[in-house]
Amino acid sequence: MGRVAVLGSLNVDVVTRVARLPGPGETVLGESAGRFAGGKGGNQAMAARRAGADVVMIGRVGADDAGAAYLDRLNRHGVRTEVPQCADAPTGTAYITLDEHGENVIIVVPGANERVEEQSVTAAALGPGDVLLCTLEVPAAVVAGAARQAAEAGARVIINLAPYTWLPHDVIDLADPLVVNESEMRELADSDLIPGSLLVTFGAAGARWDGEEVSGIRLDDADVVDTVGAGDAFCGALAAALAAGGTRREALEAANRAGAEAVQWTGAQPDAAL
């Protein structure tokens, strides 16, 4: 079984609940729901760990209480960390507003995530059978360099192109798969990038990886608590299944189940209060 290395962001999610999301220029009253571990990188690392993978997290946090609390959480859950603390930037923060249906709007202040360096990937010592899972809440140049380095070492590269960011053609070619949601797919279609291995997620409707498809898992409305992090749970479980030697079908099914589970708790990770 290979390892999963996750290159991505570590954010503290500050969550507010509202009856409905505000429109442009509108003010609504909200209720604090707490402070939680989040960020696409951290979410995906924890999801891969929940799925049974040996996981190393590659990123950066600030030299602050929030960063120290996040690192402690990762280590307590068995995630090895290549995460230096940054003295000149705070831990990244995401301000999340949730309505009563679990839909959300999110504003991210990157902080230390913008200081992630490619050298951390070297320290992870990836090789054949391992998987590098990347997201784009860290500098694109770092993702590109890490993908090339991992592929040269014989590791599988998965790129979750979220938020959508243009990457060099040779980096897109390395992704197996390139993972996008429907809105990112539209941006990809308008670009000059043509992935050789493409996985599109459709939320509650399931996912398609080239010719392989899975249908969404039906849930009662009352079971949908919070949609934040469902895509990250999908990606983490996908990487874990592939690192374990699973087929495309097996990996898709595992990822689909993880995404459906993730909407049934508050926060991007279960029991993630910081």
N, C-alpha and C positions, 0 to 999 in steps of 0.2 A: 504493500500500500504506500503510495506517495504522500508527500506533505502538500499542504495548501499554504502558500504565502499570499497575503492580501496587502496590496499597495493601495493606500487610500486615506481618507480623512477620518479624523477623530473629533467629533463635535459634542458639546453639551447641548442637549435639546431643552429649551425653555418652552413649556407647553401651556397654552391658554385655551379653555373651552368656551364656545359661544353657541347660542341657539341657532344662528345662521351666520355664514361668512359675510363680511361687509362688502358693499359695492364701492366703486371709486368715489372718494371723497366722503364716505359715510363712516360714522363712529358707532360702534356697538359695545355693549358692556360684556365683559368676559369674567371667567373664574379661573384662577391659577390651578393647573393640574400637576405642577411639580417640575423638577429638573431631572433629566434622564440622560443616560449614555446614548449617544447617537453618532451620526456621521456615516456615510456610506461604507467607508472602510471598516470601521468598528462594527457596524451592523453585520456586514458580510463575514467578517472574521468570526464573530460570535455564532452566526448561523452555521458556518462550516464546522465549528467546534461542536455545536449541538447535534450536528449530523454525524459526529464521530471522527472527524478528521484531526490529524496532527497539524496544528495551525501556528503560523508565525505572522504577527502583525507588523507591517512596515509603515511608519508615519511619524508625525511629530505632535507634541502638545506643548503648551506653555509651561514655564516654571511657576506654576500657580497651584492653588488647592484643587481646582477642577481637573487639571492635568494629572496630578498625583492620584486623585481619586479614581480617574479613569484607568490609569495604568494598574492600580491595585485591583480593580475589578477584572481586567483582562487576565492578570496573572492568577487570581483566585479561581478563575474558570478554566485554567489550563492553557491559555493562549500565550505562547512565547512572544516577547516584544523586542523589536528593533526600533525603539521609539525614543529618541533623545528629547530632553526637555529644552525648550527654546527660551533664552533669556530676554529676547527683544521682541517677542510677540506673544499674545495670550492664547490660551486654548481656544480653538474654533467654537463658535456658538451658532446654533440654529434657533430662530424664533418661529414657533409653530402654532398656528391657530386651527383648532378643530371644531367642526360643527356637530350637531347631534346625530348626523348620519355617518360620521367618521371621515368625511371629506376634509381636505386641509389646504392651507396655503403656508408656504415656508419662505423665510428670508434667512440666508446663511451669511455670517461674517467669518471668513476663512481663518484669520489669525495665523497660528503656527502651521496650519496645513500648507500655506504657501512657501514654507521653508523646508519641505521634504526634499531630501537629496537622493540621487541615484545610488550613492555608495552604500546605502542601507540594504539594497538588494544583494550586493556582493556578500554582505555579512550573513544573509539568509542561506547562502551556499546551495542554491537550487541545482537539481540535476535531473536525469531521465526519470520519468514516473511522477515527478512533482508537477504542481500546477501553480502558476502565477495568475492571480485574479486582480485586475486593475479597474479602478474607477477614475473619473475625471474631476474630482473635487480637490485634486492636487495638480501641480503644474504639468501641462501636457508634454513638455520636453522631458520631464522625469519619467512619465509613463512610457514615452517612446523609447528612451534609452533602456529602461528596465525590461521592456518587452523584447527588445533586440538581445539584451544580455541573457535573459532567461531562455529564449529560443536557441541561442547559440550553445547554451549549456545542456540542451536536450529536454527542457521542461515544456509543458503545454502552456500556452498563453490564452487566457480568457479576458476579454476587454468588455466591460460594461460601459458603453459610451454615454454615460450620464454624469453630469449634464452634457448635452451634445457639444462636442468639440471636434474641430477638424484635426485629424492626425495624418502623418505622412502615409503615402500609399503602401510602402513596404511594411509599416507597422500594422495597418489594417489587414494586410495579407497574412500576418503572423497569427491573428486572432482565430481561435478555434474553440468556441464560437465568438463572434462579435454579438453582444447582447444589447438590444434596444427595445424600448416600449413603442407604442404607436406614434406618439408625437416625435420622438427621436427618429423613428423610421421615416417620417415625412421629411425631416431635415436631411437625413442621409440620402433620400431619393433625390433631393434637390442639389446634392453635392456631386463632386467628381469621384467619390469614393465607391468602390465596388468590392464588398467583402466576398471572400470565397466560402465563408462559413457564417451564416446569419441566423440568429435566434431572435424572434420577435415575441414579446410578451403582450397579452391582451387583457391584463387584469383578471377579472372574474370569468372571462371567456376562455382562458387557457393560454397556450403558447404554441409556436411553430418553429422548429429548427430545420430549415431547408424543407425536406419532404416529410419530416416526422412531426406529428401533431398530438397535443393532449388537450382535452376539453377542461373547462373550468370546473372546480368542485363547488357544488351548490351549497350555500349557507343561508340560514334564516336571517332576515334583517336584524333581528335582535342579537345575533351572534357577531355581527360586524361592529367592532368597538372602535378601531383605529386603523386606517389604511397606511399610515406612515411606516415605512420599512418593509412592506410586503415584497417589493421588488428586490430589496437587498437580501431578504430571507431566501428568495428564489435563487439568486446568484450564488449565495454561500453554499446552499445545499447542492446546487448543480456542480460546483467545483469539488465539493467533498465526494460526490458520487463518481465523478470522472477520475479523481485521484485514487479512488478505491478500485478502479478498473471497470466501472460500469459502462454499459452501452449508452448510446444516445437516448434510446427509449427509457432505459432505467434512470438515467440522469434527469431527463425531462419529468418523469413521473415523481421522482423524489423532490425535485425543485417545486413542482406544482403543489404537492402536499404542504411543503414548507411555507409557500406563499399564502395558502389558505389558512394555515394555522396562525400566521403572523398578524392577521387582521382581527384576531380574537383577544388581543391584550392591548393595554394602553402603552404607548411608546414604541420605538423602533426595535427594542429588544425586550424580552420578558423580564420582569423584576429588575428594571434598569435604573431605579432611582439612585441619584448620587447625592 
